[in-house]
């Protein structure tokens, strides 16, 4: 799938999944700043003055977003995965942006699913609520 085919939600989901995968396997790595390319490069040796960069910082540098965005994207990706367990079609609609729901609302939806124990009756009630910004806000 080409870069132009992805929605903003797809990009956020993929960044979040990448962060979750890499933070567990890679962790913090020593890096140096390459002044010629203005980018961070990995080191194989750790010295006293090496700059240690978090996985979120590394992905943020590579994707052109902030470290906080990467961490929020990880929360969003986890929430979409929880929604997918209950209703795969709804999760895909969220990623394709076929429904008007904000990322914080998807994260709030995950919390509701966890509190309800993924009870489908409660979920059907949620689906009937009006959609839009803030409809599930805490």
C-alpha positions as CSV (number, residue, x, y, z in Angstrom):
1,X,0.0,0.0,0.0
2,X,1.4,3.4,-1.0
3,X,1.9,6.2,1.4
4,X,-0.9,8.2,-0.3
5,X,-3.4,5.4,0.3
6,X,-3.1,5.6,4.1
7,X,-5.4,7.7,6.2
8,X,-4.1,9.7,9.2
9,X,-5.6,7.1,11.4
10,X,-3.7,4.3,9.5
11,X,-0.5,6.2,9.9
12,X,-1.0,6.8,13.6
13,X,-1.9,3.1,14.1
14,X,1.2,1.9,12.2
15,X,3.5,4.3,14.1
16,X,2.0,3.1,17.4
17,X,2.4,-0.6,16.5
18,X,6.0,0.1,15.4
19,X,6.7,1.8,18.7
20,X,5.2,-1.0,20.7
21,X,7.3,-3.6,18.8
22,X,10.6,-1.7,18.9
23,X,10.5,-0.5,22.4
24,X,10.3,-4.1,23.6
25,X,13.0,-5.5,21.4
26,X,15.4,-2.6,21.0
27,X,15.0,-0.3,24.0
28,X,17.3,2.7,24.4
29,X,20.2,2.8,22.1
30,X,23.2,5.1,22.1
31,X,23.2,7.5,19.1
32,X,25.2,10.4,17.8
33,X,24.0,13.4,15.9
34,X,25.3,13.6,12.3
35,X,25.7,17.3,11.7
36,X,26.0,16.8,7.9
37,X,22.6,15.2,7.6
38,X,21.1,16.6,10.8
39,X,19.9,13.1,11.8
40,X,20.5,10.6,14.6
41,X,22.7,7.6,13.9
42,X,23.0,4.4,16.0
43,X,26.3,3.6,17.8
44,X,27.5,0.1,18.6
45,X,29.6,1.2,21.5
46,X,28.4,3.1,24.6
47,X,30.7,5.8,25.8
48,X,30.4,8.2,28.7
49,X,29.2,11.1,26.6
50,X,27.0,9.2,24.2
51,X,23.5,10.5,23.8
52,X,20.9,7.9,24.7
53,X,17.7,8.3,22.6
54,X,14.4,6.5,23.4
55,X,12.6,4.5,20.9
56,X,9.9,7.1,20.7
57,X,12.4,9.8,19.9
58,X,14.0,7.7,17.2
59,X,10.7,6.9,15.5
60,X,9.6,10.5,15.9
61,X,12.8,11.7,14.2
62,X,12.3,9.3,11.3
63,X,8.6,10.0,10.8
64,X,8.6,13.8,11.4
65,X,6.3,13.9,14.4
66,X,6.9,14.5,18.1
67,X,7.8,11.9,20.7
68,X,4.5,12.6,22.5
69,X,2.7,11.9,19.2
70,X,4.4,8.5,19.0
71,X,3.3,7.6,22.5
72,X,-0.3,8.8,21.9
73,X,-0.2,6.7,18.7
74,X,0.8,3.7,20.7
75,X,-2.3,4.2,23.0
76,X,-4.5,4.6,19.9
77,X,-3.1,1.4,18.3
78,X,-3.8,-0.6,21.6
79,X,-7.3,0.8,21.7
80,X,-8.0,-0.1,18.0
81,X,-6.7,-3.6,18.8
82,X,-9.2,-3.9,21.7
83,X,-12.0,-2.6,19.6
84,X,-11.1,-5.2,16.9
85,X,-11.5,-8.0,19.4
86,X,-15.2,-6.9,19.9
87,X,-16.0,-5.6,16.4
88,X,-13.4,-6.0,13.7
89,X,-15.6,-4.1,11.2
90,X,-15.8,-1.1,13.5
91,X,-12.0,-1.1,14.0
92,X,-11.5,-1.1,10.3
93,X,-14.0,1.8,9.9
94,X,-12.0,3.7,12.5
95,X,-8.8,3.2,10.6
96,X,-10.3,4.0,7.2
97,X,-11.9,7.1,8.8
98,X,-15.4,5.9,7.5
99,X,-16.9,7.1,10.8
100,X,-16.3,10.4,12.5
101,X,-14.6,9.6,15.8
102,X,-11.5,11.1,17.3
103,X,-8.5,9.2,18.5
104,X,-9.0,10.1,22.1
105,X,-12.6,8.8,21.8
106,X,-11.3,5.5,20.5
107,X,-9.0,5.3,23.5
108,X,-12.0,6.1,25.8
109,X,-14.0,3.4,24.0
110,X,-11.2,0.9,24.9
111,X,-11.6,1.8,28.5
112,X,-15.4,1.3,28.3
113,X,-14.9,-2.1,26.7
114,X,-12.5,-3.1,29.4
115,X,-14.9,-1.9,32.2
116,X,-17.8,-3.7,30.5
117,X,-15.8,-6.9,30.1
118,X,-16.4,-6.7,26.3
119,X,-20.1,-7.2,26.9
120,X,-21.7,-7.1,23.5
121,X,-25.0,-5.6,24.9
122,X,-23.1,-2.7,26.3
123,X,-21.2,-2.3,23.0
124,X,-24.5,-2.2,21.0
125,X,-25.7,0.6,23.3
126,X,-22.4,2.5,22.6
127,X,-22.9,2.1,18.9
128,X,-26.2,4.0,19.1
129,X,-24.7,7.0,20.7
130,X,-24.3,10.1,18.5
131,X,-20.9,10.2,16.9
132,X,-18.5,13.2,16.8
133,X,-15.8,14.9,18.7
134,X,-16.0,14.2,22.4
135,X,-18.9,11.8,22.5
136,X,-16.9,9.4,24.7
137,X,-14.8,12.0,26.5
138,X,-14.1,11.5,30.2
